[in-house]
Structure formats: structure tokens, C-alpha cells
């Protein structure tokens, strides 16, 4: 599959998310506002990654992938693991829980006991940081034989689209689980499986 086809699939996912997530009822308490707010940011970052890849503005797309992953993890953690005190700390921007601890907390739950979140972090965290903070991974992809210009491999671009799509689907799953919409939760998992099998 080429980049245009992958972008079209990601755009189709965005339309599906928009149709299914808007107007979901939720209790407007602090946990919902913070956790669902983070997941909504994750979904917006997903849209931005897809848009940037379609242009193509790859450096910015690659830089956003870490922010998308962080928004998803933080949102999920705030919804299902944070204490009331930690919610207040987050609101005051004084949360004393680092990203790795949040993943560990989430993986103590049945839904994440297979360690998929820590595996994703371990496999890509250093590279994501490098892209986000204009480190070597980002700068090295600005070199061409006769100068400086974007030089990203198609397979790398396809990988970030796949990662962004997966994080977006998991964000929908997190939202659906929190508002107890079992139908949407199952639909998100079914869609994730179909994408993994290249059935969509």
C-alpha cells in the first residue's frame, strides 16, 4: 500500500470516529472533563498527523506522534486509574506521576495485562522523543546527497500513520468504555482487528 492509499484509510477512520464519538453522553465531573479531554486531544492530534502526511509535511507529522501517544495514555489513566487527589494535582499542573508509571498503572488492569502499552513505549519512545525534540532521528531525515530537504522513507511514513490510527482507535475505545457504550467499544475493537488484517 502506498501513502495516498494509507492516508485515504486514515481519513475514513477519522470520518468513522467523528460519526460515532460526537454527542456521547457523559457525566460532567472532573474525571470526565480531564480524561475525556485528553482523549479528545489525542483524536485531534490523529487528525493533524493524517493532514500533515497528506500535504506532505512529514517532520511535523512525525513530531506529533509522541504527543498523540501521551494524550491517549494520560487520558486513559485519568479516567480509570487516577485518584481524586491526583485529578486535583493534574488540574493544578502538579501531578507527581510520570509517563512510565501511568503505563504501569494501566497494565495492572485486565484490559492491558498483556503489556501492549509498555511494549509500544519500549519499541518507539526514544525515536518519538527524537522526532518531537528535533533530535538526530528528525535531523537525519533532512539530508539528501546534494543538500538539505525532507528525506523520509515511505515505510516510515506508513508506520506513523498505522501507529496514529491505532492510538486513535484506542482513544475511541477508552471513551466508549468510560461512558459504558458497549456497542461502540466493540465496534472500535472490531475496526482495529480489521485494520490489522488489512480488511479495511
N, C-alpha and C positions, 0 to 999 in steps of 0.2 A: 504494500500500500504506500502511495506517495503522500506528501504533505498536504496537497489540496484535498485529497480524499479523507485524510485524518481530520483536517480542520472541519470538513463538512459533517463528519460523525460527531465531533465535539460540539458543533453548532446545533446539531439535532438534539444532543444531550441537554444543552442549555435550554432549548425550547421545552423539552420534556420537564425539566426542573421547574422552569417558570410556570408552566401549567399546573404542576402538582403541589408546589410549595406555597404559592400565594394564597392568602386568606385562610391559612390553617389556624384554628382557634388555639389559644394558649392562655394560661393564667398569667397576668401581667405583674409578676413578682420579681424580686431582684435576681433570683436564679435564672428565670426565663429571660429577662432582659439582657443579662450578661452572657449567658451561654448561647442562647439563640442568636444574640447579636454577633458573637464571634463566628458562628456557623454561617450567618448571612454574609459576613465579611469574606469568609472562605469562598462562598459561592460567587461573590463579586470578583475576587482575585482569579477564580477559574475563568470567568468571562474575559477578564483582562488578558490572561495568558493566551487564550484562544484568539482574541482580537489581535494581539501583538504578533503572534505567529502568522496570522493571515496576511500581515502587511508587507513584508516580514520585518519585524523589529525584534530580533532574536535576543539581544543582550538583555533587554528589559523583561522579555518573557521568561528567560532563564532566572533572572534575579527575583522574580515574583514567586517562583515555585516554593522556596523555603517559607515565605510569608503565608502562602496558602496552607502549607502543611501545619505551620504553627497555629494559624487561626482555627483549623479543624481540631487539632489536639486540645488546644486551650478551651474551645467551646464545648467539646465532649466532656472534658474534665470538670468544667464549671457546672455542667448540667448534672453529672452523675457521681462526682467524687468530692467536690469542694464542700467543706463545712460552711455553716452560716458565717463564722468568723472569717474564713478565707474569702468568701464572697465580698465581705466588707473590706478586707485588705485589698482585694483586686480593685474594688471601686475607688479606694484611696491610692491606688497605684503603689501599694506597698507589699504585694504578695511575696511571701518567702517560700516559693515553691518553684524550682527550676523545671525546665522542659523535660529533662530526663526523668525526674521524679514524677511528673504528671503522667508520662507514658507508663512508668512502673505501676502507678496507682491504677491506671485504666486496665493494665494487663492482669490485675488481681481479680478482675471481673470475668465472668464466664464468656462474655462476648469476645474478649480479646486474649483469652488464656493461651492461644497458640503463639503469641509473641509477634504477631504480624507488624505491630506498630514499632516495636524496638528493632525488628529486622529491617524495616523500611528506613528507620533513622540510621542504623549502623551502616547500611549499604550506601547511603547517599548524603549523610549530613555534612561531611567535610566538603564535598563538591558543592552542595547547595549553599553553604556559607561562602565559599569562594566566589560563586556566581553573584550572590547577593551583595557581598562587600568588595566587589571588583578586585578579587584576588587573582592568582595565577590562572585558574581554570577559565575565568572570564577573559582575561587579557590575552591568553594564548590563542583564543579563538578570534583575535583581531588581526592576526598575522597571515599575510599571503606572500608568495615569493617576491613580489615587486612592491610591497608597501603594507599599509595598514587598512584593513577593511574587514567587515564581518566574514567569518570563515567557520561556519558551524556545519557539522555533518548532518545529513538528512536523518540518519538513525538516532542521533542525539535529540533532534527536534521532535521526532516521533515519540521518543521516550518521555520527554517532559509533557507532551500532550496526554500520553497514557497515564502518567502519574497524576497530572492535574485532574483528568477525568475521574480517576479512582478516588481522589480526595473529595471531589465534588459529590460523587455518589455516596461516599461515606458520610458526608455532611448532611445530605438528604436523609440518610438512614438514621443519623443521630437526631435530627429534628423530628422525624416521624416517630421514633421510639419515645422521645420525651413527651410528645403530645398524644401518645398512645393511638397512633393511626397505624394499626397493624397492616392494613391493605397497602399503604404507601411504603411501609418498612419492607414488606415482602417484595413489592414492585422494584424497589431500589436494589435489593439483593439479586433479584432475577435479572435486572438490567446489567448489573456488574458481572454476573456469570455469563450473560450473552455477549457482552463486550469482550470478556476474557477469551471466549471461544470464537471470536470473530463472527458471531451470528448477527451482529448489528453493524 
